[in-house]
Amino acid sequence: MRSIFLTVVLIAVTGLSAKEVSLSLKSIDSTLSVIAPHAQDFPPSFSSVAERRQIEAQLRELLVMLDAAVAQYPDNPELLFRDGFANAMGHNLDFEGCAQKYFKAFDRLLELKPNDSRANFYYGAFLSATAARQKDSIAYLEKALALGVTDAHYTLAFVYLSQGDKAKALSHLREYAKLHPDEPAIVQKISEIENARIEIRHEPPPNYDEMLKKKEPNSERSAAP
């Protein structure tokens, strides 16, 4: 995999003057894998104030580089996906402007690759956690499901539950349970919904971060055009 070479203004993050930075998808994914366990879900999770500060500093620096990379290669799907994923975590940490940058990255990614299963799933999952656009998430999650992302069953279940459609919520959870018989907690959730004992809240699917590691067929290519 070739590195991406770009010029990034790092003054706001490191106090350094503008310089050329070598960036690769491998290095981006390495940093994302450190940040994701803390910030990919809401609310974020940290063991201490110091840990939060460290993770926030890492994410801010990565966002500067990713935003600059996307500005240089605006039609690169792999960069757009990672920029969107990082900005989603920035949004969870209340970084200003990250939600808008997330939408911009994924809107462009889906223009370039409307049948990208991973992009449809992540976009749908992000929308499902918003109040204003939760209903919009259904189309993306259903498309991701049609494209083979079975974890979309789980997210759709909680979207429909939030929308008051218990029948569809149970249908998707039951399908998810069939595909994941090793997850007894899902059977318990189904029972709780059937007996109206479950608290309605948005939850990411198990192994949500594993989608970051999956690539579309024939997508192994350089990040640089």
C-alpha positions in Angstrom: 0.0 0.0 0.0 1.5 3.4 -1.0 1.6 6.3 1.4 -0.5 9.4 0.8 1.7 12.5 0.7 0.0 15.7 1.6 0.7 19.0 3.2 -1.1 19.6 6.5 -1.2 22.8 8.5 -0.6 21.5 12.0 -0.4 24.8 13.9 -3.7 24.4 15.7 -2.7 20.9 17.0 1.0 20.8 17.5 2.3 24.4 17.3 4.4 23.5 14.3 4.5 25.3 11.0 3.0 23.7 7.9 5.0 20.6 6.8 4.6 17.6 4.5 3.3 14.5 6.3 3.4 10.9 5.1 0.0 9.3 5.7 -1.1 5.7 4.9 -4.4 3.9 5.4 -2.5 1.5 7.7 -1.4 4.3 10.0 -4.8 5.9 10.0 -6.5 2.6 10.9 -3.9 2.0 13.7 -4.8 5.3 15.3 -8.6 4.8 14.8 -8.3 1.4 16.5 -6.9 3.1 19.6 -9.6 5.8 19.7 -12.6 3.7 18.7 -13.1 1.7 21.9 -13.5 5.0 23.8 -15.4 7.2 21.3 -17.3 5.2 18.7 -20.3 4.8 20.9 -22.2 7.4 22.9 -21.7 8.2 25.6 -17.9 7.8 25.2 -16.0 5.8 27.8 -12.8 6.7 29.6 -11.1 5.4 32.8 -9.9 8.8 33.8 -9.8 12.5 32.9 -6.2 12.1 31.7 -7.1 9.2 29.4 -9.9 11.3 27.9 -7.5 14.2 27.3 -5.0 11.9 25.6 -7.6 10.3 23.3 -9.1 13.7 22.4 -5.7 15.0 21.5 -5.0 12.0 19.3 -8.4 12.4 17.5 -8.0 16.1 17.0 -4.6 15.6 15.4 -5.9 12.7 13.2 -8.9 14.9 12.1 -6.6 17.6 10.9 -4.7 15.2 8.8 -7.8 13.4 7.5 -9.6 16.6 6.6 -6.5 17.8 4.7 -6.2 14.4 3.0 -9.8 14.5 1.8 -9.3 18.0 0.6 -6.4 16.8 -1.5 -8.1 13.5 -2.6 -11.8 14.4 -2.5 -13.0 11.4 -4.5 -11.1 8.7 -2.7 -13.7 6.3 -1.0 -11.3 4.8 1.5 -10.2 8.3 2.8 -13.8 9.5 2.8 -14.9 6.5 4.9 -12.2 7.1 7.5 -12.7 10.8 7.6 -16.4 10.2 8.3 -15.7 7.6 10.9 -13.3 9.8 12.7 -15.7 12.8 12.6 -18.5 10.6 14.0 -16.2 10.0 17.0 -15.5 13.7 17.2 -19.2 14.3 17.3 -19.6 11.9 20.2 -16.9 13.9 22.0 -18.7 17.2 21.3 -16.1 18.5 18.8 -17.6 21.4 17.0 -18.4 20.9 13.3 -17.8 17.2 13.3 -21.4 16.2 12.5 -21.4 18.4 9.4 -18.1 17.0 8.2 -19.4 13.5 8.8 -22.4 14.2 6.6 -20.2 15.7 3.9 -17.9 12.8 3.8 -20.5 10.1 3.7 -22.8 12.0 1.3 -19.8 12.2 -1.1 -18.8 8.6 -0.5 -22.3 7.3 -1.3 -22.4 9.5 -4.4 -19.2 7.7 -5.6 -20.3 4.2 -4.3 -24.0 4.0 -3.7 -23.9 0.3 -3.3 -21.0 0.3 -0.7 -22.5 -1.9 2.0 -20.2 -0.6 4.7 -21.0 3.1 3.9 -24.7 2.5 3.9 -24.5 0.7 7.2 -22.4 3.3 8.9 -24.5 6.2 7.5 -27.7 4.5 8.6 -26.3 3.8 12.1 -25.2 7.4 12.5 -28.6 8.7 11.4 -30.4 6.2 13.6 -28.9 7.9 16.7 -30.2 11.4 15.7 -33.6 12.8 16.6 -34.2 14.7 13.4 -33.2 12.1 10.9 -33.8 8.8 12.6 -36.5 7.8 10.0 -34.0 8.5 7.2 -31.7 5.8 8.6 -34.1 3.0 7.7 -33.5 3.3 3.9 -29.7 3.1 4.4 -29.9 0.3 6.9 -32.3 -1.7 4.7 -30.0 -1.2 1.8 -27.0 -2.3 3.8 -29.0 -5.4 4.8 -29.8 -6.2 1.2 -26.1 -5.8 0.4 -25.2 -8.5 3.0 -24.6 -6.5 6.3 -26.6 -8.7 8.7 -25.7 -6.5 11.7 -28.1 -4.0 10.2 -30.9 -6.3 11.6 -29.8 -5.2 15.1 -29.7 -1.5 14.4 -33.0 -1.6 12.5 -34.7 -3.3 15.5 -33.9 -0.4 17.8 -34.8 2.1 15.2 -38.3 0.5 14.8 -38.6 0.2 18.5 -37.9 3.9 18.9 -40.5 4.6 16.2 -43.0 2.5 18.1 -43.2 -0.4 15.6 -42.7 -3.3 18.0 -43.6 -5.9 15.3 -40.8 -4.9 13.0 -38.4 -4.5 15.8 -39.0 -8.1 17.0 -38.8 -9.3 13.4 -35.3 -7.9 12.9 -34.1 -9.0 16.3 -35.3 -12.6 15.7 -33.5 -12.6 12.3 -30.4 -11.3 14.1 -30.7 -14.0 16.7 -30.9 -16.7 14.1 -27.6 -15.5 12.6 -26.0 -15.2 16.0 -27.0 -18.1 18.1 -24.0 -17.7 20.3 -25.4 -14.4 21.7 -27.9 -15.3 24.5 -28.3 -11.6 25.4 -30.3 -11.2 22.1 -32.8 -13.8 23.2 -33.2 -11.9 26.5 -33.8 -8.7 24.6 -36.5 -10.3 22.5 -38.2 -11.6 25.6 -38.0 -8.1 27.2 -39.6 -6.5 24.2 -42.3 -9.1 24.0 -43.1 -8.5 27.6 -42.7 -4.7 27.4 -39.9 -4.6 29.9 -37.2 -3.1 27.8 -35.9 0.5 28.0 -36.0 2.0 24.5 -32.5 3.3 23.7 -30.3 3.3 20.7 -27.6 0.6 20.8 -24.8 -0.1 18.3 -24.7 -3.7 17.1 -22.2 -6.1 18.7 -18.8 -6.0 17.0 -19.7 -2.6 15.5 -16.0 -1.7 15.1 -15.3 -4.8 13.1 -17.0 -3.1 10.1 -14.0 -0.8 9.9 -11.8 -3.7 9.1 -14.0 -5.0 6.3 -13.5 -3.8 2.7 -15.7 -3.9 -0.3 -14.9 -6.5 -2.9 -12.0 -5.4 -5.2 -11.4 -2.4 -2.9 -7.8 -3.3 -2.2 -6.1 -0.4 -3.8 -3.9 2.6 -3.1 -5.5 5.5 -1.3 -3.8 7.9 -3.7 -5.5 8.2 -7.1 
